[in-house]
Amino acid sequence: MGCNENMEPLKQCIEEPGDCQRDIDKRDYFDKLKNDKQKCPKCNTIFDFNNEFKCTSCDFDLDRYYLPDKLLSRCRALHAEERALMDAKYNVKDCTLYTTASPCPTCGVKIGNSGISKVVYGEAYTDTTALENLTSKGIKSSMFEGVRARAYFRIFSKWREHKEEEMKE
């Protein structure tokens, strides 16, 4: 079992929305485009963006257009997949990994080298290179279908309460 979290002494990304290093870097990147008087690729107006990195004129997803990897390489958090592999001491040969979203490229490499034989995910991540690489290594992947929210809370509510208590300490 794992969750996304920054390891000490880094503060948690979720403490202050927008404090994630990736969001800070995105704002810097988009501020530079704005200062250079770039234009929106969709509506051709002078570049301006909101907190969700969308064009203020036409709501075009600038983040997806300019940064399709969402600057994941700059993420300092330990991802849930990484944490689960570490906690299992990589003793996962022929196991199935269940995860909320399909793996990012970084986690995909670790999963691909771990011995896991199958990945089941709840939703597709925007960058599909990890799934493509896993498939090329013979690792099966599939999207979970079924009742998600109710099952999630039934399965993880006790664990989440424990994790929140642990974070308070």
Buried (B, 14 or more C-beta within 10 A) or exposed (E): EBBBBBEEEEEBBEEEEEEBBBBEBBBEBBEEBEEEEBEBEBEEEEBEBEEEBBBBBEEBEBBEEBBEBBBBEBBEBBBBBBBBBEEBEEEBEEBEBBBBBBBBBBBBBBBBEBBBBBBBBBEEBEBEEBBEBBBEEEBEBEEEEEEEEEEEEEEBEEEEEEBEEEEEE
